[in-house]
Amino acid sequence: MQDIELSRPFYEEIARPWLSRAAPGLPHAAALIGYGSELLGFDDEIVRDHNWGPRVHIIVTREQFDAHARDLVAVFDSVVPAHFAGEPIG
């Protein structure tokens, strides 16, 4: 399984429902961004190097971040499982 194949359902099953409950109607974008071979689809079951695992970046405006970030992180910490699809969340 490639990282994007793990992160997409992580967003759909964990992050999006959390956002819907914690900040209903909050406009946002979700992406897997950064550096590394996993973003180009080169990682697989055998090659899992840096940053591999279920994750997503939630993108909001500065104003939305200032208004919601602290509460969102507190709620997320209480709902995120230790593992997703058999992989640890770190």
Phi and psi restraints in degrees (range 20) as a CNS / XPLOR table:
assign (resid 1 and name C) (resid 2 and name N)
       (resid 2 and name CA) (resid 2 and name C) 1.0 -84.8 20.0 2
assign (resid 2 and name N) (resid 2 and name CA)
       (resid 2 and name C) (resid 3 and name N) 1.0 157.8 20.0 2
assign (resid 2 and name C) (resid 3 and name N)
       (resid 3 and name CA) (resid 3 and name C) 1.0 -56.5 20.0 2
assign (resid 3 and name N) (resid 3 and name CA)
       (resid 3 and name C) (resid 4 and name N) 1.0 -42.4 20.0 2
assign (resid 3 and name C) (resid 4 and name N)
       (resid 4 and name CA) (resid 4 and name C) 1.0 -63.7 20.0 2
assign (resid 4 and name N) (resid 4 and name CA)
       (resid 4 and name C) (resid 5 and name N) 1.0 -33.0 20.0 2
assign (resid 4 and name C) (resid 5 and name N)
       (resid 5 and name CA) (resid 5 and name C) 1.0 -69.7 20.0 2
assign (resid 5 and name N) (resid 5 and name CA)
       (resid 5 and name C) (resid 6 and name N) 1.0 -21.8 20.0 2
assign (resid 5 and name C) (resid 6 and name N)
       (resid 6 and name CA) (resid 6 and name C) 1.0 -89.6 20.0 2
assign (resid 6 and name N) (resid 6 and name CA)
       (resid 6 and name C) (resid 7 and name N) 1.0 -38.4 20.0 2
assign (resid 6 and name C) (resid 7 and name N)
       (resid 7 and name CA) (resid 7 and name C) 1.0 -75.0 20.0 2
assign (resid 7 and name N) (resid 7 and name CA)
       (resid 7 and name C) (resid 8 and name N) 1.0 -32.8 20.0 2
assign (resid 7 and name C) (resid 8 and name N)
       (resid 8 and name CA) (resid 8 and name C) 1.0 -60.9 20.0 2
assign (resid 8 and name N) (resid 8 and name CA)
       (resid 8 and name C) (resid 9 and name N) 1.0 -52.5 20.0 2
assign (resid 8 and name C) (resid 9 and name N)
       (resid 9 and name CA) (resid 9 and name C) 1.0 -67.4 20.0 2
assign (resid 9 and name N) (resid 9 and name CA)
       (resid 9 and name C) (resid 10 and name N) 1.0 -27.3 20.0 2
assign (resid 9 and name C) (resid 10 and name N)
       (resid 10 and name CA) (resid 10 and name C) 1.0 -60.6 20.0 2
assign (resid 10 and name N) (resid 10 and name CA)
       (resid 10 and name C) (resid 11 and name N) 1.0 -43.6 20.0 2
assign (resid 10 and name C) (resid 11 and name N)
       (resid 11 and name CA) (resid 11 and name C) 1.0 -63.8 20.0 2
assign (resid 11 and name N) (resid 11 and name CA)
       (resid 11 and name C) (resid 12 and name N) 1.0 -49.2 20.0 2
assign (resid 11 and name C) (resid 12 and name N)
       (resid 12 and name CA) (resid 12 and name C) 1.0 -65.7 20.0 2
assign (resid 12 and name N) (resid 12 and name CA)
       (resid 12 and name C) (resid 13 and name N) 1.0 -37.1 20.0 2
assign (resid 12 and name C) (resid 13 and name N)
       (resid 13 and name CA) (resid 13 and name C) 1.0 -95.2 20.0 2
assign (resid 13 and name N) (resid 13 and name CA)
       (resid 13 and name C) (resid 14 and name N) 1.0 -26.6 20.0 2
assign (resid 13 and name C) (resid 14 and name N)
       (resid 14 and name CA) (resid 14 and name C) 1.0 -115.4 20.0 2
assign (resid 14 and name N) (resid 14 and name CA)
       (resid 14 and name C) (resid 15 and name N) 1.0 -58.6 20.0 2
assign (resid 14 and name C) (resid 15 and name N)
       (resid 15 and name CA) (resid 15 and name C) 1.0 -69.8 20.0 2
assign (resid 15 and name N) (resid 15 and name CA)
       (resid 15 and name C) (resid 16 and name N) 1.0 -47.3 20.0 2
assign (resid 15 and name C) (resid 16 and name N)
       (resid 16 and name CA) (resid 16 and name C) 1.0 -64.2 20.0 2
assign (resid 16 and name N) (resid 16 and name CA)
       (resid 16 and name C) (resid 17 and name N) 1.0 -45.3 20.0 2
assign (resid 16 and name C) (resid 17 and name N)
       (resid 17 and name CA) (resid 17 and name C) 1.0 -61.7 20.0 2
assign (resid 17 and name N) (resid 17 and name CA)
       (resid 17 and name C) (resid 18 and name N) 1.0 -37.7 20.0 2
assign (resid 17 and name C) (resid 18 and name N)
       (resid 18 and name CA) (resid 18 and name C) 1.0 -61.0 20.0 2
assign (resid 18 and name N) (resid 18 and name CA)
       (resid 18 and name C) (resid 19 and name N) 1.0 -47.0 20.0 2
assign (resid 18 and name C) (resid 19 and name N)
       (resid 19 and name CA) (resid 19 and name C) 1.0 -62.4 20.0 2
assign (resid 19 and name N) (resid 19 and name CA)
       (resid 19 and name C) (resid 20 and name N) 1.0 -40.3 20.0 2
assign (resid 19 and name C) (resid 20 and name N)
       (resid 20 and name CA) (resid 20 and name C) 1.0 -62.6 20.0 2
assign (resid 20 and name N) (resid 20 and name CA)
       (resid 20 and name C) (resid 21 and name N) 1.0 -36.5 20.0 2
assign (resid 20 and name C) (resid 21 and name N)
       (resid 21 and name CA) (resid 21 and name C) 1.0 -80.5 20.0 2
assign (resid 21 and name N) (resid 21 and name CA)
       (resid 21 and name C) (resid 22 and name N) 1.0 -43.7 20.0 2
assign (resid 21 and name C) (resid 22 and name N)
       (resid 22 and name CA) (resid 22 and name C) 1.0 -78.5 20.0 2
assign (resid 22 and name N) (resid 22 and name CA)
       (resid 22 and name C) (resid 23 and name N) 1.0 -31.9 20.0 2
assign (resid 22 and name C) (resid 23 and name N)
       (resid 23 and name CA) (resid 23 and name C) 1.0 -146.5 20.0 2
assign (resid 23 and name N) (resid 23 and name CA)
       (resid 23 and name C) (resid 24 and name N) 1.0 71.5 20.0 2
assign (resid 23 and name C) (resid 24 and name N)
       (resid 24 and name CA) (resid 24 and name C) 1.0 -54.6 20.0 2
assign (resid 24 and name N) (resid 24 and name CA)
       (resid 24 and name C) (resid 25 and name N) 1.0 133.8 20.0 2
assign (resid 24 and name C) (resid 25 and name N)
       (resid 25 and name CA) (resid 25 and name C) 1.0 78.3 20.0 2
assign (resid 25 and name N) (resid 25 and name CA)
       (resid 25 and name C) (resid 26 and name N) 1.0 3.8 20.0 2
assign (resid 25 and name C) (resid 26 and name N)
       (resid 26 and name CA) (resid 26 and name C) 1.0 -67.4 20.0 2
assign (resid 26 and name N) (resid 26 and name CA)
       (resid 26 and name C) (resid 27 and name N) 1.0 115.9 20.0 2
assign (resid 26 and name C) (resid 27 and name N)
       (resid 27 and name CA) (resid 27 and name C) 1.0 -67.5 20.0 2
assign (resid 27 and name N) (resid 27 and name CA)
       (resid 27 and name C) (resid 28 and name N) 1.0 134.5 20.0 2
assign (resid 27 and name C) (resid 28 and name N)
       (resid 28 and name CA) (resid 28 and name C) 1.0 -158.2 20.0 2
assign (resid 28 and name N) (resid 28 and name CA)
       (resid 28 and name C) (resid 29 and name N) 1.0 165.7 20.0 2
assign (resid 28 and name C) (resid 29 and name N)
       (resid 29 and name CA) (resid 29 and name C) 1.0 -121.8 20.0 2
assign (resid 29 and name N) (resid 29 and name CA)
       (resid 29 and name C) (resid 30 and name N) 1.0 155.4 20.0 2
assign (resid 29 and name C) (resid 30 and name N)
       (resid 30 and name CA) (resid 30 and name C) 1.0 -129.6 20.0 2
assign (resid 30 and name N) (resid 30 and name CA)
       (resid 30 and name C) (resid 31 and name N) 1.0 138.0 20.0 2
assign (resid 30 and name C) (resid 31 and name N)
       (resid 31 and name CA) (resid 31 and name C) 1.0 -154.6 20.0 2
assign (resid 31 and name N) (resid 31 and name CA)
       (resid 31 and name C) (resid 32 and name N) 1.0 162.1 20.0 2
assign (resid 31 and name C) (resid 32 and name N)
       (resid 32 and name CA) (resid 32 and name C) 1.0 -111.0 20.0 2
assign (resid 32 and name N) (resid 32 and name CA)
       (resid 32 and name C) (resid 33 and name N) 1.0 103.1 20.0 2
assign (resid 32 and name C) (resid 33 and name N)
       (resid 33 and name CA) (resid 33 and name C) 1.0 -126.1 20.0 2
assign (resid 33 and name N) (resid 33 and name CA)
       (resid 33 and name C) (resid 34 and name N) 1.0 164.4 20.0 2
assign (resid 33 and name C) (resid 34 and name N)
       (resid 34 and name CA) (resid 34 and name C) 1.0 135.4 20.0 2
assign (resid 34 and name N) (resid 34 and name CA)
       (resid 34 and name C) (resid 35 and name N) 1.0 -142.9 20.0 2
assign (resid 34 and name C) (resid 35 and name N)
       (resid 35 and name CA) (resid 35 and name C) 1.0 -124.2 20.0 2
assign (resid 35 and name N) (resid 35 and name CA)
       (resid 35 and name C) (resid 36 and name N) 1.0 162.2 20.0 2
assign (resid 35 and name C) (resid 36 and name N)
       (resid 36 and name CA) (resid 36 and name C) 1.0 118.5 20.0 2
assign (resid 36 and name N) (resid 36 and name CA)
       (resid 36 and name C) (resid 37 and name N) 1.0 160.7 20.0 2
assign (resid 36 and name C) (resid 37 and name N)
       (resid 37 and name CA) (resid 37 and name C) 1.0 -67.0 20.0 2
assign (resid 37 and name N) (resid 37 and name CA)
       (resid 37 and name C) (resid 38 and name N) 1.0 -24.8 20.0 2
assign (resid 37 and name C) (resid 38 and name N)
       (resid 38 and name CA) (resid 38 and name C) 1.0 -64.7 20.0 2
assign (resid 38 and name N) (resid 38 and name CA)
       (resid 38 and name C) (resid 39 and name N) 1.0 -27.3 20.0 2
assign (resid 38 and name C) (resid 39 and name N)
       (resid 39 and name CA) (resid 39 and name C) 1.0 -74.4 20.0 2
assign (resid 39 and name N) (resid 39 and name CA)
       (resid 39 and name C) (resid 40 and name N) 1.0 -21.2 20.0 2
assign (resid 39 and name C) (resid 40 and name N)
       (resid 40 and name CA) (resid 40 and name C) 1.0 -95.5 20.0 2
assign (resid 40 and name N) (resid 40 and name CA)
       (resid 40 and name C) (resid 41 and name N) 1.0 1.3 20.0 2
assign (resid 40 and name C) (resid 41 and name N)
       (resid 41 and name CA) (resid 41 and name C) 1.0 81.5 20.0 2
assign (resid 41 and name N) (resid 41 and name CA)
       (resid 41 and name C) (resid 42 and name N) 1.0 21.0 20.0 2
assign (resid 41 and name C) (resid 42 and name N)
       (resid 42 and name CA) (resid 42 and name C) 1.0 -90.4 20.0 2
assign (resid 42 and name N) (resid 42 and name CA)
       (resid 42 and name C) (resid 43 and name N) 1.0 -16.2 20.0 2
assign (resid 42 and name C) (resid 43 and name N)
       (resid 43 and name CA) (resid 43 and name C) 1.0 -83.4 20.0 2
assign (resid 43 and name N) (resid 43 and name CA)
       (resid 43 and name C) (resid 44 and name N) 1.0 149.3 20.0 2
assign (resid 43 and name C) (resid 44 and name N)
       (resid 44 and name CA) (resid 44 and name C) 1.0 -150.6 20.0 2
assign (resid 44 and name N) (resid 44 and name CA)
       (resid 44 and name C) (resid 45 and name N) 1.0 -161.9 20.0 2
assign (resid 44 and name C) (resid 45 and name N)
       (resid 45 and name CA) (resid 45 and name C) 1.0 -60.1 20.0 2
assign (resid 45 and name N) (resid 45 and name CA)
       (resid 45 and name C) (resid 46 and name N) 1.0 -28.2 20.0 2
assign (resid 45 and name C) (resid 46 and name N)
       (resid 46 and name CA) (resid 46 and name C) 1.0 -93.1 20.0 2
assign (resid 46 and name N) (resid 46 and name CA)
       (resid 46 and name C) (resid 47 and name N) 1.0 -41.0 20.0 2
assign (resid 46 and name C) (resid 47 and name N)
       (resid 47 and name CA) (resid 47 and name C) 1.0 -105.7 20.0 2
assign (resid 47 and name N) (resid 47 and name CA)
       (resid 47 and name C) (resid 48 and name N) 1.0 99.2 20.0 2
assign (resid 47 and name C) (resid 48 and name N)
       (resid 48 and name CA) (resid 48 and name C) 1.0 -128.8 20.0 2
assign (resid 48 and name N) (resid 48 and name CA)
       (resid 48 and name C) (resid 49 and name N) 1.0 91.6 20.0 2
assign (resid 48 and name C) (resid 49 and name N)
       (resid 49 and name CA) (resid 49 and name C) 1.0 -100.9 20.0 2
assign (resid 49 and name N) (resid 49 and name CA)
       (resid 49 and name C) (resid 50 and name N) 1.0 -150.5 20.0 2
assign (resid 49 and name C) (resid 50 and name N)
       (resid 50 and name CA) (resid 50 and name C) 1.0 -44.3 20.0 2
assign (resid 50 and name N) (resid 50 and name CA)
       (resid 50 and name C) (resid 51 and name N) 1.0 140.6 20.0 2
assign (resid 50 and name C) (resid 51 and name N)
       (resid 51 and name CA) (resid 51 and name C) 1.0 64.6 20.0 2
assign (resid 51 and name N) (resid 51 and name CA)
       (resid 51 and name C) (resid 52 and name N) 1.0 12.0 20.0 2
assign (resid 51 and name C) (resid 52 and name N)
       (resid 52 and name CA) (resid 52 and name C) 1.0 -74.6 20.0 2
assign (resid 52 and name N) (resid 52 and name CA)
       (resid 52 and name C) (resid 53 and name N) 1.0 136.3 20.0 2
assign (resid 52 and name C) (resid 53 and name N)
       (resid 53 and name CA) (resid 53 and name C) 1.0 143.5 20.0 2
assign (resid 53 and name N) (resid 53 and name CA)
       (resid 53 and name C) (resid 54 and name N) 1.0 173.5 20.0 2
assign (resid 53 and name C) (resid 54 and name N)
       (resid 54 and name CA) (resid 54 and name C) 1.0 -69.3 20.0 2
assign (resid 54 and name N) (resid 54 and name CA)
       (resid 54 and name C) (resid 55 and name N) 1.0 121.6 20.0 2
assign (resid 54 and name C) (resid 55 and name N)
       (resid 55 and name CA) (resid 55 and name C) 1.0 -164.6 20.0 2
assign (resid 55 and name N) (resid 55 and name CA)
       (resid 55 and name C) (resid 56 and name N) 1.0 163.5 20.0 2
assign (resid 55 and name C) (resid 56 and name N)
       (resid 56 and name CA) (resid 56 and name C) 1.0 -157.3 20.0 2
assign (resid 56 and name N) (resid 56 and name CA)
       (resid 56 and name C) (resid 57 and name N) 1.0 146.7 20.0 2
assign (resid 56 and name C) (resid 57 and name N)
       (resid 57 and name CA) (resid 57 and name C) 1.0 -100.2 20.0 2
assign (resid 57 and name N) (resid 57 and name CA)
       (resid 57 and name C) (resid 58 and name N) 1.0 128.7 20.0 2
assign (resid 57 and name C) (resid 58 and name N)
       (resid 58 and name CA) (resid 58 and name C) 1.0 -100.0 20.0 2
assign (resid 58 and name N) (resid 58 and name CA)
       (resid 58 and name C) (resid 59 and name N) 1.0 126.8 20.0 2
assign (resid 58 and name C) (resid 59 and name N)
       (resid 59 and name CA) (resid 59 and name C) 1.0 -113.6 20.0 2
assign (resid 59 and name N) (resid 59 and name CA)
       (resid 59 and name C) (resid 60 and name N) 1.0 123.7 20.0 2
assign (resid 59 and name C) (resid 60 and name N)
       (resid 60 and name CA) (resid 60 and name C) 1.0 -135.1 20.0 2
assign (resid 60 and name N) (resid 60 and name CA)
       (resid 60 and name C) (resid 61 and name N) 1.0 170.3 20.0 2
assign (resid 60 and name C) (resid 61 and name N)
       (resid 61 and name CA) (resid 61 and name C) 1.0 -72.6 20.0 2
assign (resid 61 and name N) (resid 61 and name CA)
       (resid 61 and name C) (resid 62 and name N) 1.0 164.0 20.0 2
assign (resid 61 and name C) (resid 62 and name N)
       (resid 62 and name CA) (resid 62 and name C) 1.0 -58.2 20.0 2
assign (resid 62 and name N) (resid 62 and name CA)
       (resid 62 and name C) (resid 63 and name N) 1.0 -41.8 20.0 2
assign (resid 62 and name C) (resid 63 and name N)
       (resid 63 and name CA) (resid 63 and name C) 1.0 -64.1 20.0 2
assign (resid 63 and name N) (resid 63 and name CA)
       (resid 63 and name C) (resid 64 and name N) 1.0 -42.7 20.0 2
assign (resid 63 and name C) (resid 64 and name N)
       (resid 64 and name CA) (resid 64 and name C) 1.0 -65.7 20.0 2
assign (resid 64 and name N) (resid 64 and name CA)
       (resid 64 and name C) (resid 65 and name N) 1.0 -40.0 20.0 2
assign (resid 64 and name C) (resid 65 and name N)
       (resid 65 and name CA) (resid 65 and name C) 1.0 -60.8 20.0 2
assign (resid 65 and name N) (resid 65 and name CA)
       (resid 65 and name C) (resid 66 and name N) 1.0 -49.2 20.0 2
assign (resid 65 and name C) (resid 66 and name N)
       (resid 66 and name CA) (resid 66 and name C) 1.0 -60.6 20.0 2
assign (resid 66 and name N) (resid 66 and name CA)
       (resid 66 and name C) (resid 67 and name N) 1.0 -36.2 20.0 2
assign (resid 66 and name C) (resid 67 and name N)
       (resid 67 and name CA) (resid 67 and name C) 1.0 -79.8 20.0 2
assign (resid 67 and name N) (resid 67 and name CA)
       (resid 67 and name C) (resid 68 and name N) 1.0 -29.9 20.0 2
assign (resid 67 and name C) (resid 68 and name N)
       (resid 68 and name CA) (resid 68 and name C) 1.0 -121.6 20.0 2
assign (resid 68 and name N) (resid 68 and name CA)
       (resid 68 and name C) (resid 69 and name N) 1.0 -18.2 20.0 2
assign (resid 68 and name C) (resid 69 and name N)
       (resid 69 and name CA) (resid 69 and name C) 1.0 -56.3 20.0 2
assign (resid 69 and name N) (resid 69 and name CA)
       (resid 69 and name C) (resid 70 and name N) 1.0 -49.0 20.0 2
assign (resid 69 and name C) (resid 70 and name N)
       (resid 70 and name CA) (resid 70 and name C) 1.0 -60.1 20.0 2
assign (resid 70 and name N) (resid 70 and name CA)
       (resid 70 and name C) (resid 71 and name N) 1.0 -46.4 20.0 2
assign (resid 70 and name C) (resid 71 and name N)
       (resid 71 and name CA) (resid 71 and name C) 1.0 -67.5 20.0 2
assign (resid 71 and name N) (resid 71 and name CA)
       (resid 71 and name C) (resid 72 and name N) 1.0 -39.0 20.0 2
assign (resid 71 and name C) (resid 72 and name N)
       (resid 72 and name CA) (resid 72 and name C) 1.0 -64.0 20.0 2
assign (resid 72 and name N) (resid 72 and name CA)
       (resid 72 and name C) (resid 73 and name N) 1.0 -42.8 20.0 2
assign (resid 72 and name C) (resid 73 and name N)
       (resid 73 and name CA) (resid 73 and name C) 1.0 -63.8 20.0 2
assign (resid 73 and name N) (resid 73 and name CA)
       (resid 73 and name C) (resid 74 and name N) 1.0 -42.0 20.0 2
assign (resid 73 and name C) (resid 74 and name N)
       (resid 74 and name CA) (resid 74 and name C) 1.0 -61.8 20.0 2
assign (resid 74 and name N) (resid 74 and name CA)
       (resid 74 and name C) (resid 75 and name N) 1.0 -43.2 20.0 2
assign (resid 74 and name C) (resid 75 and name N)
       (resid 75 and name CA) (resid 75 and name C) 1.0 -68.8 20.0 2
assign (resid 75 and name N) (resid 75 and name CA)
       (resid 75 and name C) (resid 76 and name N) 1.0 -42.8 20.0 2
assign (resid 75 and name C) (resid 76 and name N)
       (resid 76 and name CA) (resid 76 and name C) 1.0 -60.6 20.0 2
assign (resid 76 and name N) (resid 76 and name CA)
       (resid 76 and name C) (resid 77 and name N) 1.0 -43.2 20.0 2
assign (resid 76 and name C) (resid 77 and name N)
       (resid 77 and name CA) (resid 77 and name C) 1.0 -58.3 20.0 2
assign (resid 77 and name N) (resid 77 and name CA)
       (resid 77 and name C) (resid 78 and name N) 1.0 -28.2 20.0 2
assign (resid 77 and name C) (resid 78 and name N)
       (resid 78 and name CA) (resid 78 and name C) 1.0 -87.1 20.0 2
assign (resid 78 and name N) (resid 78 and name CA)
       (resid 78 and name C) (resid 79 and name N) 1.0 -15.8 20.0 2
assign (resid 78 and name C) (resid 79 and name N)
       (resid 79 and name CA) (resid 79 and name C) 1.0 -111.9 20.0 2
assign (resid 79 and name N) (resid 79 and name CA)
       (resid 79 and name C) (resid 80 and name N) 1.0 -20.0 20.0 2
assign (resid 79 and name C) (resid 80 and name N)
       (resid 80 and name CA) (resid 80 and name C) 1.0 -71.3 20.0 2
assign (resid 80 and name N) (resid 80 and name CA)
       (resid 80 and name C) (resid 81 and name N) 1.0 132.5 20.0 2
assign (resid 80 and name C) (resid 81 and name N)
       (resid 81 and name CA) (resid 81 and name C) 1.0 -76.0 20.0 2
assign (resid 81 and name N) (resid 81 and name CA)
       (resid 81 and name C) (resid 82 and name N) 1.0 163.6 20.0 2
assign (resid 81 and name C) (resid 82 and name N)
       (resid 82 and name CA) (resid 82 and name C) 1.0 -71.7 20.0 2
assign (resid 82 and name N) (resid 82 and name CA)
       (resid 82 and name C) (resid 83 and name N) 1.0 -27.1 20.0 2
assign (resid 82 and name C) (resid 83 and name N)
       (resid 83 and name CA) (resid 83 and name C) 1.0 -136.1 20.0 2
assign (resid 83 and name N) (resid 83 and name CA)
       (resid 83 and name C) (resid 84 and name N) 1.0 151.1 20.0 2
assign (resid 83 and name C) (resid 84 and name N)
       (resid 84 and name CA) (resid 84 and name C) 1.0 -136.6 20.0 2
assign (resid 84 and name N) (resid 84 and name CA)
       (resid 84 and name C) (resid 85 and name N) 1.0 126.7 20.0 2
assign (resid 84 and name C) (resid 85 and name N)
       (resid 85 and name CA) (resid 85 and name C) 1.0 53.3 20.0 2
assign (resid 85 and name N) (resid 85 and name CA)
       (resid 85 and name C) (resid 86 and name N) 1.0 36.3 20.0 2
assign (resid 85 and name C) (resid 86 and name N)
       (resid 86 and name CA) (resid 86 and name C) 1.0 81.0 20.0 2
assign (resid 86 and name N) (resid 86 and name CA)
       (resid 86 and name C) (resid 87 and name N) 1.0 0.8 20.0 2
assign (resid 86 and name C) (resid 87 and name N)
       (resid 87 and name CA) (resid 87 and name C) 1.0 -110.1 20.0 2
assign (resid 87 and name N) (resid 87 and name CA)
       (resid 87 and name C) (resid 88 and name N) 1.0 139.6 20.0 2
assign (resid 87 and name C) (resid 88 and name N)
       (resid 88 and name CA) (resid 88 and name C) 1.0 -68.7 20.0 2
assign (resid 88 and name N) (resid 88 and name CA)
       (resid 88 and name C) (resid 89 and name N) 1.0 145.1 20.0 2
assign (resid 88 and name C) (resid 89 and name N)
       (resid 89 and name CA) (resid 89 and name C) 1.0 -100.6 20.0 2
assign (resid 89 and name N) (resid 89 and name CA)
       (resid 89 and name C) (resid 90 and name N) 1.0 120.6 20.0 2
